[in-house]
């Protein structure tokens, strides 16, 4: 969008935002959209998709950066809760550096896997139907995140797991761990906790990813003009 078009979008809305009613803002939005070139449904849907593609790509990029998980107070992946008592004992025995190495590889694996998310999200947006796009704009505060999770989680799991596994194979005792895990999983015990680090990292990595997608979605909803979507929502509200 060029500078002139951006001005056409922003100036009228800023003039009415302080004291206009919602129907008045919708009417203004429709007029401005037409002046800016958004004069048919295909163009409007394209604008919505561009905003969603931007938000989801930012979420993936932030977590795929070095330290995206490891340095995050929200998304850092630690050993499973059921292993923490054992980890505490091992640290007291002087094995803390080895445990730190394991956790470091867990987070690095999640960061490497997050690179895959951007392409998957872009495909989901580009394949989005008109109904889906309108449902997201008019839906709940998590409508976009819910859509992305429904449409992409299975594909992301398939893409993430080999990367996470490959990264964990750098652990010196990985083969022994796999043998122990196989034996443990065969034990006829009820309600036994999972000790599968790969699945733990996979689950935590995806949970963090979709939480960050939700953060980006809230930014879009909070400042839709800055992301080029408020005008689109206004037009569709006016033509419901």
Beta strands, then each sheet from edge to edge (+ up, - down):
end
